[in-house]
């Protein structure tokens, strides 16, 4: 069995309801021709490098699958007949693919994608750690948005310990020039 990759560019002017039967037909062909769909990657609408059938954009879909030559022939025949498909291209990825190994890799990849438990929220900083002028709290049910918004400070009200302008620093290059 061989592993193939087929790209198809579908007409971007059709709706999702009209696009879905094209994708469903490829899935049906996989089961009819004893193929195995490794991955169906919907890239979405993108700009074409050049106009195809007077269209500047296209809806890209990539199929990664295992099968035999009759499956590829049937998929390409379908795209050739269907007006919704602007362009298609099939590439052989592996001439001697091990289907069991591919299924194991896919199962391992899907198990890694499963959502991990959400981390516990970080501890809120204490009053000593947080500087009131710079910290902004998110509004919650207990604190309305008006109470959370920080009030602007004028230069006169700024704390005396914090300088209002950054201190001048010299880089090593400037020191070298001064010497």
N, C-alpha and C positions, 0 to 999 in steps of 0.2 A: 504494500500500500504506500502511496506517496502523500506527501504533505504539500498543500497548495495554499496560495494566498491570492485572492481575487479582489481587486479594487473595482468599484463601480461608482460612476458619477451620475446621479439622478437629477432630473430636471428640478431646479429650485423653485419654480413657479407653482408646482403642485402642492396640495395640502398634505398634512401628515396622514390623513385618512386615505389619500390616494397613493401615498408612498409606502404605507405599511403592506399592502398586498404584494409589492415587488419583493420586499424582504421576506415575507411569509412564503412566497413561492420558492425562494432559494432554500429556506428551511425545509420545505416539503421535499424538494429534490434530494436533499441530504438523506432523509429517511428512506425515500424510494430507492435510491441508488446505493444504499449501505455505506454512506459516508458518515463522518463524525465531525461535528462542528466544534472546533477548538475554541474559537473566539469570534465574536461578531462585534466589530468596533465601529460605532457610528461617530464620525468626525464632525458631521454637521455641515452647514453651508459655509463655503469658502470661495475666495476669488480664484478664477482660473488663470493659468499662465497665458492662454490665448482663447479667443472666442470659439465655442463649440456650438454649432447649430444656432448661431447668433445670440448665445448666452454668455455673459461675462462671469457668472457665478454658477456653482454647482453644489449639490449635496453629496458629500463623500461618505462611502461605507466600505469597510474592509472586512472581508471574510477570511478567516484562517481555518482550514479544514483538512481532513484526511479523506482520501477516496481514490478511486481508479479513474482512468481516462474517460469512460462513458459519463461519469458524473460531471467532469469538467466540460465535456462536449455539450451536455444538456444545459448546463448553466449558461455557457456562452451562447448557445442557440436561443435561449430565452431572452437574454439581454439584446441580442441582435434583432429579434422580432419586436420586442417591447419598445414603444416610442418614449417611454418615461426614462429609459436609460440612455444618457448622452454618450458615455464612453465606458469601456470596461477593459481590464487587463488581468490576466492570470499568470502567475509566476510559480515555478516549482521551488519549494523551500528545501525539501528533503526527498531524494529519490527512494530511499529505503527507510521509511519512518516506522518506529515501533509504537503501535497504537496503545498498548498497555502502559508504556512509559509516559506517553503524552497524557493519558488519562490521570495517572498518578501525579504528574506535575500540575495539571489543572486543578485537581482536588487539593493539593498542597497550597497552591496560590489562592484558592477560594477560602481555605481555612485561615489564611493570613489576613484576608480582607475583612473577615468578620469583625464587627465593631467591638473594640476593646472597651472594658468598663471605664466610664468617665472618671478622670482623676478627681480626688476630693478638692473642693475649693481651697485656695490658698488662705492662710490665716490673715485676717485683717490687721494692718499695721496699728500699733498702739498710738496714743496721742503724742507721745514723745518722739516716735519715729517719723510720723507724718507731719509735714509742714503745711499749715492751713492755707497759706497763700498759693501753693502749687498743687495741692491734691484736690481732686474732683471726685466726688462720690456719685455713683449711679443712683437715680431715683428708685425707691422701692415703695412698697405699700405703706411702710411706717414713716418714710420721709418723702414728702411730695417734692416735685421738681423745683418748686420755687425755693424751698429750704436748702436744696442741695447746691444750687448754682453759686459759684464763688463770686464774691463782690470784688470789683476792680479796686486796686489800691493805687493811690497817687504816690508820687516820689516822696512827698513829705511824710506819709504814713509808713513808708517802708522801714523795716528794722534797720537800726544804725549799724549792726554788726555785718550785714550783708552789703557788699559794695554794689552800687547801682550800675557801674560800668566795669567790664572785665579789665583785669590788670594787663599792662603791656608785657608781652613776652617776645623774646627774640629767638629766632631759629639759629641753629649752628652756622648756617650760611651767612646770616647777618652779622654774627659775632666775628666771623672770619674776616668780613669786609671792614668792620670797625677797627680791627687790630692793625 
